[in-house]
Amino acid sequence: MESYLYYIGKVALAAGTFYLLYLALFQHQKHFLFNRIYLPVSLAASFIIPLITFTTVKYIAPVQTVANNSFAYLPEAIQTVEPAFVYQWYHYLTAIYALGILAFFIHLLICHLKAISIIRFSQLKELFGTQVNVSPKDVHPFSFFSKIVISKKTLNNPSLAVIVEHEQIHVKEKHTLDILFAEILFLFQWFNPFAWLIKAAMRNNLEYLTDHQITKNNNAEAYQLAMV
């Protein structure tokens, strides 16, 4: 497990390097589609790069040995004593690391179960040619794989059409898969602040990408007011 901890540490360094590169070159550019590819790929690459090793082969000339007719004395029995097990520092770190993975996995599972429950007890309606799940709960509009969920109160919003269009883009572009991919990789880097930043950057970039597509056909100021 000690070697695995070193590997995870190298993954954290690689993820940090990729994120700093993102900050320096891509964050303030409007290459939203490129960033959608770069961010998850860089996070996945962080797990692969530490596994790459380079080996060199050295040829050593054979050494000639002279036969010796003498015999070494070998005892008939050798008693070996196995050392007692002692907890090392990496045992404690491994336990904390595993507990963190378990905690964040349970949190991810609960969030998905809550979304499924909201969808299950919602009413399906067609709004502006789109199937929408209307929930009696006071929830913010969201998309979950192929489902769009809005609150019953949102039906009275004057910008309802823009809200539905916003969530429909999330569904068409399958943004939930991006988020799920990031969440799964995040489980193994939950201790790494750069993993938190990459995950947040992915979510924000998907929103920027969606906003960019909507403002092509809608008034930017009206759309911003609708999102607020």
N, C-alpha and C positions, 0 to 999 in steps of 0.2 A: 504493500500500500504506500510505502514511502516513495517509490518511483512514480506512482500514480499522482501523488500530491505535487511532485516536481513537474509532472506533465501538465496538470491543471494550472500550475503557476505560469508555465510557459504559454499556455493558452490565453491566460489573462494578459500577459505582456503583449502578445500578438493582437488581441482584441483592442487593447489600448492604442497600439501603433496605428491600426486601421482607423480607429475613431479620430485620432488626432489628424490623420491624413484627410479624413472627411471634413473636419473643421477647417483645415487650412485651404482645401481646394474646392469643395463641393457644397458646403452648407449654405452659402450665400448666393449660389447660382440657382437659376430656375430650371435645373435639369432634374425635374421630379421623377421622370421615368427612369433615368439613369440611377438616381439615388435609390429608387425602389429595388433595383437589382444589386447595386453596390452594397448596401447596408446588410441584407441577409447573407449575401455571398461572402462578404468579409468576415461576418461572425462565424459562418460555417468553416471558412478557410482557417480561422484561428485554431480550430480543433485539428486540422489536418497538417498544418505546417510543422508543429513540434514532432510529428511522427516521421518526417522526412530525415533520413540519415545518409551520410556520405561515407563510404568505406574505401580504403586504399589497400592494395595488395602488395606486400613486400616479400621478395624471394630471398631466402636465407640459404647460403651454401651448407651442404651437409657436413657435419663434423665427424671425422673418423675416430672410432673408439678402439681401445686395445682390450682384448679379452682378459679378464682377471680370473684366475683359478681359485682364488680364496673365496670362502663362503662367509657371509655375514650372519651373525647370531640373531635368530628370530625367536622371541618368546612364544611359548605355546598358547598363551591366552593374554589378551590385552583388555583390561577393564576400562570402559569409558563411562564418564558421568555426564549426563545431559544437563546443561545449565537450566536453572529455574526461569520460568517466563517472567519477564519484567516489562511493565508498560513503558513504552517510549513516547516521546513527544508527538510522533506522527499518529499514534493510536488515538490520542485525544483529538487531534485535528481532524482525523478521518471521521470520528464519531460526530463532531460538530458539523462537519461538511455534509454527512449523510442526513442528519436531522434537518438541516437547512433545505436540502433537496426534498425531503418528505413534506416539510411544512409548506413550501411553495407549490408542490404538486397538489396537495390537498386544497390549497387556496384556489389554484387554477381549476380543479375539478368542481369545487363549490360554485365558482363563478359560472361555469358552463351549465351546471345543473340548474342554477337560478334562471339563466337565459332560457333554457328549455322549458322550465316551469312557467315562465311568463308567456312564452309562445303557446304552450299547451292550453292555458286558460284564457287566451285572448280570442277575439272575434275576427274572423277573416272578412275583409271588405275589399272592394275594388275601388281604388282612388286614382283617377287620371290614367286609367288603363293599366294600373299596377296592383297586384295583390299585396295587401298590407294587413298585418296582424294588429288590431286595435286592442290595447290592454286597458282594463279598468284602473290599473295602478298608475300612479303618477311617476312615470319613468321618462327619461330623456329618449328621443328617437335614436334607435340603433339598428344595425343590421347584424345578422348572425347566419353565416353561410348564405343560404338562398332566401332567408326570411327578413322582412322589414317589420320593425315593431315601432309603433308610436302610441302615445297615451291618448285616452279618450278626450282629454282636455285639449290636445293638440289639434283636434278636428276643427276647432273654432279659430285656429290661428289663420290670419289673412295670408300668410306666406306658406300655407300648407303644401302647395304645389312644388315650391322650391325645396322644401324639406324632404318630400317624397323623392324628388329627383336626386337630391344629394345621397340619400340612402340607396337609391336604385343603382347609382354608379358604384357604390361600395359592393353591391351584390354582383353586378355584371363583371367588375374587375377582380372579383374573388379576393377582396382584401382580408377577409377573415382568415384565409389560409396563410397569408403573410404574417399576421399577428400570432397565429397558433405556432407557426414555425419558429418565430422569435421566442415565444414563451417556452417552448420545449428546450431550445438551446440555452435559454436563460437559466433553466433549472440547474444546469451543471456549472454555471458561473454566477450564481446568486450573490456571492461575496464580492464580486468584481464591480466597482462603481462604473467602469466603462461599459459593462454589459447592461446596466440600468440605463445609461445614456444612449446606447445604441438602440435599445428597445423603445425608448421614448422618441428618439429621432425617427424610427420607422413609423410609429403611429402619426407623428406630426407630418411626415412627408406624405403619407397616404391622404391626410386631410388637405394638404396643400395641392396634391395632385387632383383631388376631387374638386376643390374650389376652383382650380385653374380651368377645369373642363366646364364647370357650370357657368363661370363668368364669361365664357365665349358667347353664350346665348342669352345671358341675363344681365341686368344692371348690377354692377359690382356693389354699389352702396346699398341697394335694396336687399341684395343677397346677404351682405354682412349684418344688416338689421335683422333679417330672418333667422340667421344663425344665433344671434344674441338672444 
